Amino acid sequence: MKKIAVIFPGVGYHVDKPLLYYSKKIAVQNGYEIREVQYGNFPKGVKGPQKKMEKAFFTALEQAEEMLADIDFAEYDDVLFISKSVGTAVASAYAGKHRLNTRNVYYTPVEASFQFMTQTGIVFTGTKDSWVPFEAVKRGCEKGGFPLHVTEDANHSLETGDVGKDLENLREIMKITADYIKNNSSAI
């Protein structure tokens, strides 16, 4: 079985930060070829103003198109997208545009992501995410039928500020992520 995992980072959350770093390692351990999308040239002060958020999204999507142009996804039996923040919107829009059948790990999607999230996947969010209200994520998951995994008191990086608690939370998040990746199922 030929498998590929594509990593879509957030604006300031690159592929070597904990959620994406360990997810990538889990995917490799499960036989996935890895491709990383890397963005650049974002406008300053993206958080907040709608126009800047939209510009960041379209910039990232354009860059993803260029970086993934050489991949024939039809060659793969399993296509996994692992995304963070604005990367959740980029991954979802990319899959929709190219009519791909993907499985997804959505880390802390921004509210606008839900308009593109039509593929199966699991969602992780924190109750104190300053980028998106918790209730908006909850509604988006209910409407889209996505299993939602909530980290209490966690911010947009799924961190609380208590290192010990953050490590415990990360362990649990990665356990759920690993189960999803290994089981080739959206019902985790």
DAHU-V902520 format. One record per pair of residues at least 4 apart in sequence whose C-alpha atoms are under 7 Angstrom apart, sorted by the first residue. I is the first residue (numbers start at 1). J is the second residue. Records with the same first field share a line. If there is no record, write none. Layout:
BEGIN
I = J + J
END
This chain:
BEGIN
1 = 77
2 = 76 + 77 + 78
3 = 31 + 32 + 33 + 76 + 77 + 78 + 79
4 = 32 + 33 + 34 + 76 + 78 + 79 + 80
5 = 27 + 32 + 33 + 34 + 35 + 79 + 80 + 81 + 82
6 = 34 + 35 + 36 + 80 + 81 + 82
7 = 35 + 36 + 37 + 81 + 82 + 83
8 = 36 + 37 + 82 + 83 + 84 + 87 + 91
9 = 13 + 14 + 15 + 83 + 84 + 87
10 = 14 + 84 + 85 + 86 + 87
11 = 86
13 = 17
15 = 20 + 21
16 = 20 + 21
17 = 21
18 = 22
19 = 23
20 = 24
21 = 25
22 = 26
23 = 27 + 174
24 = 28
25 = 29
26 = 30 + 178
27 = 31 + 32 + 181
28 = 32 + 33
30 = 182
37 = 64 + 67
39 = 60 + 63
42 = 56
43 = 52 + 56
46 = 52 + 53
47 = 53 + 131
49 = 53
50 = 54
51 = 55
52 = 56
53 = 57
54 = 58
55 = 59
56 = 60
57 = 61 + 86 + 90
58 = 62
59 = 63
60 = 64 + 90
61 = 65 + 90
62 = 66
63 = 67
64 = 68
65 = 69
79 = 102 + 103
80 = 102 + 103 + 104
81 = 91 + 102 + 103 + 104 + 105
82 = 104 + 105 + 106
83 = 87 + 88 + 91 + 105 + 106 + 107
84 = 88 + 106 + 107 + 108 + 109
85 = 107 + 108 + 109 + 110
86 = 90 + 109 + 110
87 = 91
88 = 92 + 106 + 109 + 113
89 = 93 + 112 + 113 + 116
90 = 94
91 = 95
92 = 96 + 116 + 117
93 = 97 + 116
94 = 98
95 = 99 + 100
96 = 100
102 = 119
103 = 119 + 120 + 121
104 = 120 + 121 + 122
105 = 121 + 122 + 123
106 = 121 + 122 + 123 + 124
107 = 123 + 124 + 125
108 = 124 + 125 + 156
109 = 113
110 = 131 + 132
111 = 132 + 136 + 137
113 = 117
114 = 140
120 = 186
121 = 146 + 186
122 = 146 + 147 + 148 + 186
123 = 146 + 147 + 148 + 149
124 = 148 + 149 + 150
125 = 149 + 150 + 151 + 158
126 = 150 + 151 + 152 + 153 + 154 + 155 + 156 + 158
127 = 134 + 150 + 151 + 152 + 153 + 154
128 = 153 + 154 + 155
129 = 133 + 134 + 154 + 155 + 156
130 = 155 + 156
131 = 156
132 = 136
133 = 137
134 = 138
135 = 139
136 = 140
137 = 141
138 = 142
139 = 143
140 = 144
141 = 145 + 146 + 147 + 148
142 = 146
147 = 188
151 = 158
153 = 160
154 = 158 + 159 + 160
155 = 159 + 160
159 = 166
160 = 166
162 = 166
163 = 167
164 = 168
165 = 169
166 = 170
167 = 171
168 = 172
169 = 173
170 = 174
171 = 175
172 = 176
173 = 177
174 = 178
175 = 179
176 = 180
177 = 181
178 = 182
179 = 183
180 = 184 + 185 + 186 + 188
END
